[in-house]
């Protein structure tokens, strides 16, 4: 089974959770494109990095999810940050430098987020509806959220859409 990003559930509501994500390292590619093509545009570079496309020619385990993040700036609505989470326990000093200059390694501190899961294909329309629903549910509970939205996909694109598992994750402010 593919290793997943580590978190602890802090509080559960009817339609979402508050989680604390453990610190981690991500490999990230910035893409300026519509959501529908952003992840596939970045995937090859990220997969190359974990498949020995790094200065140590080291193979790195694939983890889940693949994250498509939009920072929420209306002027940059088509700017996406696609990332792979590195295996749990990884540190910046453990990770080999990418050979592809599009791939950037970043250290993420522990953070609290709200999360809502859903099944089905994470199309742009579905992701937008789920994001709006999560923001509305958090607002009802007086939880302040950042402008960033993360669409987290856990399954390969060839898995039948109805069987795909996804999450919307939004950091707290």
NUROGU-904547 format. One record per residue: residue number from 1; x, y, z of N, C-alpha, C, O, CB in turn; residue in three letters. Coordinates in pm, whole numbers. Glycine has a CB too. Layout:
> NUM, X, Y, Z, X, Y, Z, X, Y, Z, X, Y, Z, X, Y, Z, ALA
...
***
This chain:
> 1, 84, -119, 0, 0, 0, 0, 89, 125, 0, 192, 128, 67, -96, 0, 123, UNK
> 2, 49, 224, -73, 123, 349, -82, 116, 425, 49, 9, 440, 108, 69, 436, -197, UNK
> 3, 232, 472, 95, 236, 551, 218, 162, 682, 197, 171, 743, 90, 383, 578, 262, UNK
> 4, 88, 725, 298, 12, 850, 291, 71, 955, 381, 139, 924, 479, -134, 826, 327, UNK
> 5, 44, 1080, 347, 90, 1193, 428, 36, 1176, 570, -81, 1144, 590, 44, 1329, 366, UNK
> 6, 122, 1198, 668, 84, 1176, 807, 6, 1295, 865, 41, 1411, 843, 207, 1150, 891, UNK
> 7, -99, 1263, 940, -177, 1365, 1011, -245, 1302, 1130, -256, 1180, 1141, -281, 1431, 918, UNK
> 8, -291, 1388, 1219, -370, 1347, 1335, -503, 1421, 1327, -505, 1542, 1306, -296, 1375, 1471, UNK
> 9, -613, 1349, 1344, -745, 1413, 1346, -765, 1477, 1483, -759, 1409, 1586, -858, 1311, 1315, UNK
> 10, -790, 1608, 1484, -809, 1682, 1609, -955, 1693, 1647, -990, 1687, 1765, -749, 1820, 1597, UNK
> 11, -1042, 1710, 1546, -1185, 1726, 1573, -1263, 1682, 1449, -1222, 1709, 1336, -1220, 1875, 1611, UNK
> 12, -1374, 1615, 1472, -1458, 1568, 1362, -1593, 1636, 1368, -1657, 1642, 1473, -1474, 1414, 1368, UNK
> 13, -1637, 1688, 1254, -1769, 1748, 1238, -1849, 1659, 1144, -1798, 1557, 1096, -1759, 1896, 1182, UNK
> 14, -1975, 1696, 1117, -2059, 1613, 1030, -1998, 1591, 892, -2003, 1480, 840, -2194, 1676, 1014, UNK
> 15, -1941, 1696, 832, -1896, 1683, 695, -1749, 1719, 672, -1706, 1732, 557, -1980, 1769, 608, UNK
> 16, -1672, 1735, 779, -1529, 1761, 764, -1455, 1735, 894, -1516, 1711, 999, -1506, 1906, 719, UNK
> 17, -1323, 1739, 885, -1237, 1720, 1002, -1139, 1835, 1013, -1108, 1902, 914, -1162, 1586, 994, UNK
> 18, -1091, 1859, 1133, -975, 1944, 1155, -859, 1848, 1181, -868, 1760, 1267, -996, 2048, 1275, UNK
> 19, -752, 1865, 1105, -637, 1778, 1115, -512, 1859, 1144, -503, 1977, 1111, -619, 1696, 987, UNK
> 20, -415, 1793, 1205, -282, 1851, 1216, -189, 1762, 1135, -169, 1645, 1167, -235, 1864, 1366, UNK
> 21, -134, 1820, 1030, -41, 1748, 944, 99, 1756, 1002, 142, 1861, 1050, -44, 1804, 800, UNK
> 22, 170, 1645, 996, 308, 1639, 1045, 398, 1717, 949, 366, 1731, 831, 356, 1491, 1058, UNK
> 23, 511, 1767, 1000, 607, 1833, 910, 649, 1734, 801, 656, 1613, 825, 731, 1884, 989, UNK
> 24, 676, 1787, 683, 717, 1700, 573, 796, 1780, 470, 804, 1902, 475, 594, 1634, 507, UNK
> 25, 852, 1707, 377, 920, 1766, 262, 835, 1735, 140, 786, 1623, 126, 1067, 1712, 246, UNK
> 26, 818, 1833, 54, 747, 1809, -72, 839, 1842, -189, 928, 1926, -179, 618, 1894, -79, UNK
> 27, 815, 1774, -299, 874, 1808, -428, 761, 1873, -506, 652, 1816, -518, 936, 1679, -505, UNK
> 28, 786, 1992, -559, 678, 2074, -615, 718, 2131, -751, 834, 2164, -775, 641, 2188, -519, UNK
> 29, 619, 2141, -838, 636, 2206, -968, 525, 2309, -982, 407, 2279, -961, 631, 2101, -1086, UNK
> 30, 564, 2432, -1019, 465, 2537, -1043, 424, 2532, -1190, 509, 2528, -1279, 521, 2679, -1006, UNK
> 31, 293, 2533, -1214, 239, 2525, -1349, 138, 2636, -1369, 52, 2658, -1284, 175, 2386, -1375, UNK
> 32, 148, 2706, -1480, 46, 2803, -1517, -38, 2739, -1627, 4, 2730, -1742, 110, 2941, -1565, UNK
> 33, -156, 2694, -1588, -245, 2623, -1680, -380, 2608, -1613, -395, 2631, -1493, -186, 2483, -1719, UNK
> 34, -479, 2568, -1692, -609, 2534, -1636, -593, 2413, -1545, -504, 2330, -1566, -713, 2505, -1749, UNK
> 35, -677, 2404, -1444, -673, 2291, -1351, -677, 2158, -1426, -610, 2063, -1386, -789, 2300, -1253, UNK
> 36, -756, 2152, -1532, -775, 2025, -1604, -646, 1967, -1661, -639, 1846, -1683, -874, 2045, -1716, UNK
> 37, -545, 2049, -1684, -418, 1999, -1740, -298, 2022, -1648, -190, 1970, -1677, -392, 2064, -1873, UNK
> 38, -314, 2096, -1541, -201, 2133, -1455, -131, 2011, -1396, -9, 2001, -1403, -248, 2224, -1343, UNK
> 39, -206, 1918, -1338, -144, 1803, -1273, -70, 1716, -1373, 42, 1671, -1346, -249, 1720, -1200, UNK
> 40, -130, 1691, -1488, -62, 1607, -1586, 61, 1677, -1644, 157, 1611, -1681, -159, 1568, -1700, UNK
> 41, 57, 1810, -1650, 173, 1886, -1699, 292, 1874, -1605, 407, 1875, -1649, 137, 2033, -1718, UNK
> 42, 266, 1863, -1475, 373, 1856, -1375, 412, 1713, -1338, 522, 1690, -1289, 331, 1929, -1250, UNK
> 43, 323, 1619, -1362, 343, 1483, -1313, 474, 1422, -1363, 547, 1361, -1285, 227, 1396, -1355, UNK
> 44, 504, 1438, -1491, 625, 1379, -1548, 751, 1427, -1479, 841, 1347, -1452, 633, 1409, -1695, UNK
> 45, 759, 1556, -1451, 876, 1611, -1382, 888, 1555, -1240, 997, 1519, -1196, 869, 1764, -1377, UNK
> 46, 776, 1549, -1169, 777, 1497, -1032, 808, 1348, -1030, 887, 1301, -947, 642, 1524, -964, UNK
> 47, 747, 1273, -1121, 773, 1129, -1126, 918, 1104, -1164, 981, 1011, -1113, 677, 1060, -1226, UNK
> 48, 970, 1186, -1254, 1112, 1174, -1291, 1202, 1193, -1170, 1299, 1120, -1154, 1147, 1276, -1398, UNK
> 49, 1169, 1290, -1085, 1250, 1316, -966, 1257, 1193, -876, 1365, 1157, -830, 1192, 1434, -889, UNK
> 50, 1143, 1130, -848, 1143, 1014, -757, 1192, 887, -826, 1221, 787, -759, 1002, 991, -701, UNK
> 51, 1202, 890, -960, 1251, 774, -1036, 1396, 795, -1078, 1431, 774, -1194, 1162, 750, -1160, UNK
> 52, 1478, 836, -985, 1622, 854, -1004, 1658, 979, -1083, 1773, 994, -1123, 1679, 735, -1073, UNK
> 53, 1562, 1070, -1107, 1591, 1196, -1175, 1640, 1300, -1076, 1587, 1411, -1068, 1466, 1248, -1249, UNK
> 54, 1742, 1262, -1001, 1798, 1350, -901, 1949, 1331, -901, 1999, 1234, -959, 1737, 1323, -759, UNK
> 55, 2021, 1420, -838, 2167, 1420, -845, 2232, 1299, -781, 2349, 1272, -805, 2220, 1543, -781, UNK
> 56, 2157, 1225, -699, 2210, 1102, -638, 2164, 978, -715, 2200, 866, -678, 2166, 1093, -491, UNK
> 57, 2085, 997, -821, 2024, 885, -895, 1956, 787, -799, 1965, 666, -815, 2131, 811, -979, UNK
> 58, 1890, 843, -701, 1824, 767, -594, 1676, 750, -625, 1609, 846, -662, 1842, 836, -458, UNK
> 59, 1625, 628, -611, 1482, 604, -625, 1415, 641, -493, 1463, 604, -386, 1452, 454, -665, UNK
> 60, 1305, 713, -501, 1231, 759, -383, 1090, 701, -391, 1028, 704, -498, 1229, 917, -374, UNK
> 61, 1040, 649, -281, 909, 585, -279, 798, 684, -316, 800, 800, -273, 881, 524, -141, UNK
> 62, 703, 637, -395, 584, 715, -428, 494, 717, -305, 477, 616, -238, 508, 656, -552, UNK
> 63, 437, 834, -276, 344, 848, -164, 213, 906, -217, 203, 943, -333, 404, 938, -52, UNK
> 64, 114, 913, -132, -14, 974, -166, -45, 1079, -61, -8, 1063, 55, -128, 866, -175, UNK
> 65, -110, 1183, -99, -170, 1213, -229, -76, 1290, -321, 33, 1333, -283, -298, 1291, -208, UNK
> 66, -123, 1306, -445, -67, 1407, -535, -151, 1532, -507, -274, 1528, -515, -72, 1362, -691, UNK
> 67, -85, 1642, -475, -155, 1763, -432, -151, 1869, -542, -44, 1900, -595, -93, 1819, -301, UNK
> 68, -266, 1923, -574, -277, 2039, -664, -325, 2154, -578, -439, 2156, -532, -377, 2011, -786, UNK
> 69, -237, 2252, -557, -270, 2364, -468, -280, 2493, -547, -199, 2522, -634, -165, 2378, -357, UNK
> 70, -383, 2570, -513, -401, 2703, -569, -401, 2798, -450, -475, 2777, -354, -534, 2715, -655, UNK
> 71, -319, 2901, -456, -300, 2990, -341, -417, 3087, -319, -420, 3157, -218, -173, 3069, -358, UNK
> 72, -512, 3090, -413, -632, 3170, -392, -625, 3312, -442, -722, 3386, -427, -664, 3173, -251, UNK
> 73, -515, 3352, -501, -502, 3487, -556, -579, 3492, -688, -542, 3424, -784, -351, 3526, -576, UNK
> 74, -684, 3571, -694, -769, 3576, -814, -690, 3610, -940, -725, 3564, -1049, -880, 3678, -794, UNK
> 75, -586, 3689, -927, -505, 3727, -1043, -424, 3608, -1095, -378, 3609, -1210, -411, 3842, -1007, UNK
> 76, -408, 3506, -1011, -330, 3389, -1051, -415, 3263, -1040, -369, 3160, -991, -203, 3376, -964, UNK
> 77, -538, 3272, -1085, -630, 3158, -1073, -581, 3037, -1150, -619, 2924, -1118, -768, 3197, -1122, UNK
> 78, -498, 3058, -1252, -447, 2946, -1330, -305, 2906, -1289, -236, 2836, -1363, -450, 2981, -1478, UNK
> 79, -261, 2949, -1171, -130, 2909, -1120, -149, 2797, -1017, -213, 2817, -914, -55, 3031, -1056, UNK
> 80, -93, 2683, -1047, -107, 2564, -963, 29, 2517, -916, 128, 2525, -989, -180, 2452, -1040, UNK
> 81, 33, 2467, -795, 153, 2408, -737, 121, 2260, -718, 44, 2222, -630, 196, 2479, -599, UNK
> 82, 182, 2177, -802, 157, 2033, -799, 272, 1971, -720, 389, 1999, -746, 147, 1972, -945, UNK
> 83, 239, 1886, -623, 345, 1832, -539, 324, 1686, -501, 213, 1635, -494, 358, 1914, -414, UNK
> 84, 438, 1623, -477, 445, 1490, -418, 500, 1510, -277, 594, 1587, -258, 536, 1390, -503, UNK
> 85, 441, 1443, -180, 493, 1445, -43, 602, 1337, -36, 580, 1224, -79, 378, 1419, 64, UNK
> 86, 716, 1373, 16, 825, 1277, 31, 794, 1182, 147, 715, 1216, 235, 961, 1350, 54, UNK
> 87, 854, 1063, 147, 824, 964, 252, 838, 1023, 393, 923, 1108, 418, 916, 844, 237, UNK
> 88, 753, 976, 482, 751, 1023, 622, 891, 1013, 682, 963, 916, 660, 650, 941, 707, UNK
> 89, 926, 1115, 757, 1056, 1119, 822, 1166, 1181, 738, 1276, 1203, 787, 1096, 982, 859, UNK
> 90, 1137, 1210, 611, 1236, 1272, 524, 1265, 1414, 572, 1177, 1483, 622, 1188, 1274, 378, UNK
> 91, 1389, 1457, 555, 1427, 1595, 584, 1492, 1652, 458, 1531, 1577, 368, 1525, 1604, 707, UNK
> 92, 1502, 1782, 453, 1564, 1846, 336, 1707, 1792, 316, 1750, 1774, 202, 1566, 2000, 353, UNK
> 93, 1779, 1769, 423, 1917, 1722, 410, 1924, 1577, 360, 2026, 1535, 305, 1989, 1734, 543, UNK
> 94, 1816, 1499, 378, 1811, 1360, 329, 1782, 1354, 179, 1822, 1258, 112, 1704, 1281, 404, UNK
> 95, 1715, 1454, 128, 1663, 1446, -8, 1768, 1490, -110, 1831, 1594, -94, 1538, 1531, -22, UNK
> 96, 1786, 1410, -216, 1880, 1451, -320, 1825, 1569, -400, 1703, 1583, -416, 1911, 1332, -414, UNK
> 97, 1914, 1652, -449, 1873, 1766, -531, 1815, 1718, -663, 1867, 1623, -722, 1992, 1861, -555, UNK
> 98, 1711, 1782, -711, 1653, 1746, -841, 1748, 1783, -955, 1823, 1880, -946, 1516, 1817, -861, UNK
> 99, 1745, 1705, -1061, 1820, 1742, -1182, 1736, 1833, -1271, 1790, 1909, -1350, 1864, 1615, -1260, UNK
> 100, 1606, 1825, -1258, 1513, 1909, -1335, 1490, 2038, -1256, 1442, 2034, -1142, 1378, 1834, -1363, UNK
> 101, 1524, 2152, -1315, 1512, 2280, -1244, 1367, 2320, -1216, 1344, 2410, -1135, 1579, 2390, -1325, UNK
> 102, 1271, 2257, -1279, 1129, 2286, -1249, 1087, 2228, -1114, 993, 2277, -1052, 1039, 2229, -1360, UNK
> 103, 1156, 2125, -1067, 1122, 2059, -941, 1193, 2133, -828, 1315, 2149, -829, 1163, 1908, -944, UNK
> 104, 1115, 2176, -731, 1166, 2248, -614, 1131, 2168, -489, 1017, 2122, -475, 1108, 2395, -606, UNK
> 105, 1226, 2152, -400, 1199, 2087, -272, 1166, 2194, -171, 1230, 2298, -165, 1320, 2002, -225, UNK
> 106, 1062, 2166, -89, 1022, 2260, 16, 996, 2184, 145, 944, 2073, 144, 897, 2342, -24, UNK
> 107, 1034, 2246, 254, 1008, 2195, 388, 876, 2254, 435, 861, 2376, 436, 1125, 2229, 487, UNK
> 108, 780, 2171, 473, 653, 2221, 528, 651, 2194, 678, 674, 2082, 723, 531, 2154, 458, UNK
> 109, 623, 2297, 755, 609, 2283, 900, 476, 2213, 930, 390, 2203, 843, 617, 2421, 971, UNK
> 110, 461, 2167, 1053, 332, 2112, 1096, 226, 2220, 1076, 252, 2338, 1100, 338, 2065, 1246, UNK
> 111, 108, 2180, 1034, 1, 2279, 1015, -134, 2216, 1038, -155, 2096, 1018, 8, 2339, 875, UNK
> 112, -227, 2302, 1080, -365, 2259, 1100, -446, 2298, 977, -430, 2406, 921, -427, 2323, 1230, UNK
> 113, -531, 2205, 936, -613, 2224, 817, -751, 2163, 839, -769, 2079, 927, -544, 2161, 692, UNK
> 114, -846, 2206, 759, -974, 2136, 751, -966, 2045, 629, -898, 2075, 532, -1097, 2237, 741, UNK
> 115, -1037, 1933, 636, -1033, 1837, 525, -1170, 1773, 507, -1240, 1743, 604, -925, 1729, 550, UNK
> 116, -1204, 1752, 381, -1329, 1686, 344, -1295, 1583, 236, -1229, 1617, 138, -1439, 1789, 294, UNK
> 117, -1339, 1461, 253, -1312, 1358, 154, -1433, 1339, 63, -1547, 1370, 99, -1274, 1224, 222, UNK
> 118, -1404, 1285, -56, -1512, 1253, -149, -1464, 1148, -247, -1345, 1132, -271, -1560, 1379, -223, UNK
> 119, -1560, 1077, -304, -1531, 975, -406, -1572, 1029, -542, -1663, 1111, -554, -1604, 841, -375, UNK
> 120, -1504, 981, -643, -1533, 1020, -780, -1416, 1096, -840, -1317, 1123, -772, -1659, 1105, -786, UNK
> 121, -1429, 1128, -964, -1324, 1201, -1035, -1317, 1344, -981, -1419, 1410, -966, -1349, 1200, -1189, UNK
> 122, -1197, 1389, -952, -1178, 1525, -897, -1167, 1625, -1012, -1064, 1691, -1028, -1052, 1531, -807, UNK
> 123, -1273, 1637, -1090, -1275, 1733, -1200, -1278, 1875, -1144, -1301, 1895, -1025, -1397, 1708, -1294, UNK
> 124, -1256, 1971, -1230, -1255, 2111, -1186, -1388, 2150, -1122, -1390, 2213, -1017, -1224, 2204, -1304, UNK
> 125, -1499, 2112, -1185, -1631, 2146, -1132, -1659, 2081, -998, -1708, 2147, -906, -1737, 2106, -1230, UNK
> 126, -1627, 1953, -985, -1648, 1881, -859, -1560, 1941, -751, -1606, 1965, -639, -1620, 1730, -876, UNK
> 127, -1433, 1964, -782, -1340, 2021, -682, -1387, 2159, -636, -1377, 2191, -518, -1197, 2030, -740, UNK
> 128, -1436, 2240, -728, -1485, 2374, -691, -1606, 2364, -598, -1615, 2437, -500, -1522, 2455, -818, UNK
> 129, -1699, 2273, -628, -1818, 2255, -542, -1779, 2203, -405, -1829, 2252, -303, -1917, 2157, -608, UNK
> 130, -1689, 2106, -401, -1645, 2050, -271, -1569, 2155, -190, -1585, 2162, -69, -1556, 1924, -293, UNK
> 131, -1487, 2236, -257, -1412, 2342, -187, -1509, 2445, -128, -1492, 2487, -14, -1313, 2412, -284, UNK
> 132, -1609, 2485, -205, -1708, 2581, -157, -1786, 2523, -39, -1813, 2593, 59, -1804, 2621, -270, UNK
> 133, -1821, 2396, -47, -1895, 2331, 63, -1809, 2324, 189, -1859, 2346, 299, -1939, 2189, 21, UNK
> 134, -1681, 2293, 174, -1592, 2287, 289, -1574, 2425, 353, -1577, 2438, 475, -1455, 2230, 248, UNK
> 135, -1557, 2527, 270, -1544, 2663, 323, -1671, 2707, 396, -1664, 2771, 501, -1513, 2762, 209, UNK
> 136, -1786, 2672, 341, -1914, 2708, 406, -1930, 2634, 538, -1975, 2692, 637, -2032, 2677, 313, UNK
> 137, -1895, 2505, 541, -1906, 2427, 664, -1813, 2481, 772, -1851, 2490, 889, -1875, 2278, 637, UNK
> 138, -1690, 2518, 734, -1595, 2574, 831, -1644, 2710, 881, -1629, 2741, 999, -1455, 2589, 768, UNK
> 139, -1703, 2790, 793, -1756, 2921, 833, -1868, 2905, 936, -1878, 2984, 1030, -1807, 2999, 709, UNK
> 140, -1954, 2803, 919, -2062, 2778, 1016, -2006, 2747, 1155, -2071, 2772, 1256, -2150, 2661, 968, UNK
> 141, -1886, 2694, 1159, -1821, 2661, 1287, -1724, 2770, 1333, -1647, 2751, 1427, -1747, 2527, 1275, UNK
> 142, -1728, 2886, 1262, -1640, 3000, 1293, -1491, 2964, 1287, -1412, 3006, 1371, -1672, 3054, 1431, UNK
> 143, -1455, 2886, 1187, -1316, 2846, 1165, -1261, 2931, 1051, -1313, 2927, 939, -1303, 2691, 1133, UNK
> 144, -1157, 3008, 1079, -1097, 3096, 978, -999, 3016, 892, -913, 2944, 943, -1025, 3216, 1045, UNK
> 145, -1013, 3031, 762, -932, 2956, 666, -845, 3048, 581, -878, 3165, 561, -1020, 2871, 577, UNK
> 146, -736, 2993, 532, -650, 3067, 438, -718, 3068, 301, -822, 3005, 281, -507, 3001, 429, UNK
> 147, -658, 3140, 208, -710, 3144, 71, -667, 3022, -11, -721, 2998, -119, -663, 3271, 2, UNK
> 148, -572, 2947, 40, -518, 2832, -35, -616, 2715, -31, -679, 2688, 71, -383, 2788, 23, UNK
> 149, -628, 2646, -144, -709, 2524, -153, -621, 2415, -213, -551, 2437, -312, -838, 2547, -241, UNK
> 150, -624, 2298, -151, -547, 2184, -199, -643, 2074, -240, -729, 2031, -163, -448, 2133, -90, UNK
> 151, -628, 2028, -362, -706, 1915, -412, -611, 1796, -407, -509, 1794, -477, -764, 1941, -560, UNK
> 152, -644, 1700, -326, -554, 1587, -299, -613, 1461, -362, -722, 1416, -328, -533, 1567, -146, UNK
> 153, -537, 1405, -455, -582, 1284, -525, -497, 1165, -482, -374, 1172, -481, -575, 1303, -679, UNK
> 154, -563, 1057, -446, -496, 941, -390, -483, 824, -487, -409, 730, -460, -569, 896, -268, UNK
> 155, -553, 829, -597, -555, 715, -689, -501, 752, -826, -506, 869, -865, -697, 660, -702, UNK
> 156, -450, 652, -899, -402, 680, -1034, -519, 717, -1125, -632, 674, -1102, -325, 558, -1092, UNK
> 157, -493, 797, -1228, -602, 844, -1315, -673, 732, -1392, -786, 751, -1437, -547, 943, -1414, UNK
> 158, -608, 617, -1408, -671, 507, -1481, -770, 428, -1396, -843, 344, -1449, -566, 413, -1534, UNK
> 159, -775, 453, -1264, -873, 387, -1179, -1011, 444, -1214, -1024, 565, -1232, -840, 408, -1025, UNK
> 160, -1113, 360, -1224, -1246, 412, -1260, -1287, 529, -1169, -1271, 523, -1047, -1352, 299, -1251, UNK
> 161, -1338, 635, -1230, -1372, 758, -1159, -1453, 740, -1034, -1424, 803, -933, -1445, 848, -1250, UNK
> 162, -1555, 655, -1038, -1643, 635, -924, -1568, 576, -804, -1614, 589, -691, -1760, 545, -963, UNK
> 163, -1455, 511, -829, -1378, 446, -722, -1264, 533, -669, -1198, 497, -571, -1321, 315, -774, UNK
> 164, -1242, 647, -731, -1131, 732, -689, -1162, 802, -556, -1274, 846, -532, -1099, 837, -797, UNK
> 165, -1059, 809, -470, -1072, 875, -340, -992, 1006, -345, -878, 1008, -390, -1021, 782, -223, UNK
> 166, -1054, 1114, -299, -993, 1247, -302, -1028, 1323, -174, -1119, 1286, -99, -1039, 1326, -426, UNK
> 167, -953, 1429, -151, -982, 1518, -39, -959, 1662, -81, -874, 1692, -165, -896, 1481, 84, UNK
> 168, -1036, 1751, -21, -1010, 1895, -27, -951, 1929, 108, -1008, 1894, 211, -1140, 1980, -59, UNK
> 169, -836, 1997, 107, -767, 2035, 230, -739, 2185, 225, -686, 2235, 126, -635, 1954, 250, UNK
> 170, -775, 2256, 332, -755, 2401, 337, -689, 2436, 470, -744, 2405, 576, -891, 2478, 319, UNK
> 171, -573, 2501, 466, -507, 2540, 592, -588, 2643, 670, -656, 2728, 612, -367, 2596, 562, UNK
> 172, -580, 2634, 803, -640, 2735, 890, -550, 2857, 893, -431, 2849, 865, -662, 2679, 1035, UNK
> 173, -609, 2973, 927, -526, 3095, 942, -495, 3114, 1087, -426, 3210, 1123, -597, 3222, 884, UNK
***
